[in-house]
Amino acid sequence: MSHESFERLAHVASAAAAAAPASADAHALVVDDDPLMRQMITSYLSDYDIRVTALADGSEVIARLEHDSIDLILLDLKLPGEDGMQIARRVRALHDVPILMLTGRKDEADRVMGLEIGADDYLTKPFSPRELLARIRALLRRTRSQESVAEGVAKLRAYRFAGWELNVRLRRLVSPEGKTVPCTKSEFNLLVAFLSDPQRVLSRDDLLDRSRLYNDEVYDRTVDVQVGRLRKKLEAVPPAAPLIRTERGAGYMLTVPVEIVR
């Protein structure tokens, strides 16, 4: 990045400084080999009470995650030695921390690959610091919302609906006939998303946020496929009416009431 580009970004950052409230108690790990980029991000996010640890390469990323409380990783795709894709793959194998990929590349294949290996969002350089902050806040909100849902789910034992029972602690789905129906991890998470908010239309974004089926623009198709598979399993025992109804242009809805077993 040139000094002129940095000056422009710093000016935008300064102009946006009063635009939104602080993201309290967040700790971001920035991994970028460009010292000006690290300086700009650190300076800007610090104005919003986001603590920043900055690294020039990925050699210390795992160690930092093990010893520090990291809420978010901003990870450059092109790094000396181990690149951002490799680092993201290693991080995702060990941790659920949100990853925002930063890159100068505009190739869609790179973007999709980054998301498929576990990155949660993707931002192409040069970017507005204000947009960076907005994306960080969105990821933090999503993560905290998921944590709240996970805490609530951890306190209950099972959901019962239309004769079915989903034992959350055992991750076991039992049909009205008493038979165990195998579920993949994605199907289980998706069903929990429906059961935690029954008889309400959930958009694809709602289902993605709640079930962790991340994949950017291929997400819509991923949700449709997963809902189709789940629906087929639930309707192997024919109900009086479809348990999951498609609301055209809006999303999906679990049509029956749900009993919570604690």
Number of C-alpha atoms within 10 A of each C-alpha: 11 8 9 9 13 16 13 12 21 19 13 15 22 15 11 15 16 11 8 11 9 16 19 10 9 19 20 21 23 25 26 24 18 14 13 16 19 18 13 17 21 19 17 23 24 15 15 17 15 21 20 22 16 19 19 16 22 23 13 11 19 15 10 14 17 11 8 12 13 18 22 21 26 25 29 28 26 18 19 12 10 13 15 24 22 14 20 25 15 15 20 15 11 11 12 13 20 23 25 26 24 24 22 13 14 11 10 9 10 15 21 16 13 25 23 15 17 22 28 19 21 23 21 16 13 14 13 17 21 20 13 19 20 13 16 25 15 13 21 18 13 16 20 13 14 16 13 12 15 13 11 11 18 13 12 14 15 21 20 18 19 15 11 18 21 24 16 19 12 9 15 16 23 17 20 15 9 11 10 13 13 13 16 12 11 16 20 18 20 21 23 22 21 23 21 16 14 18 18 13 18 20 17 19 15 14 22 21 17 23 21 16 19 21 22 18 10 12 15 17 12 17 24 15 12 17 21 14 14 19 17 13 16 20 15 10 12 11 11 8 10 15 18 22 16 16 12 7 8 11 18 23 21 23 18 16 12 19 13 15 14 10
